[in-house]
Amino acid sequence: MKKYTSLGELLKDFRDLNNISQADLAAKFDVDIRTISRWEKNETLLKPDKEEEMATITFIPYQVIRNLNAPVSIPIYYD
């Protein structure tokens, strides 16, 4: 179990675990690849509709995504 302090860190680990490129993930979300890069660098937060979409696409629980996608994220343990 790993402690995540940001959504970007979780997204990077998800992509590495599933061998998905930023371009592939961008296509699933129907966003530009630069958006995925910004999410992973924690430069921008996801919009609320993308939080639900992320839970559906990645099977990461919505509450985990919600806690990490806040202006002041709530660290969470997840594996």
Summary of the structure (lengths in Angstrom):
residues: 79
radius of gyration: 11.3
end to end distance: 4.8
largest distance: 30.9
contacts: 198
relative contact order: 0.22
helix: 58%
strand: 8%
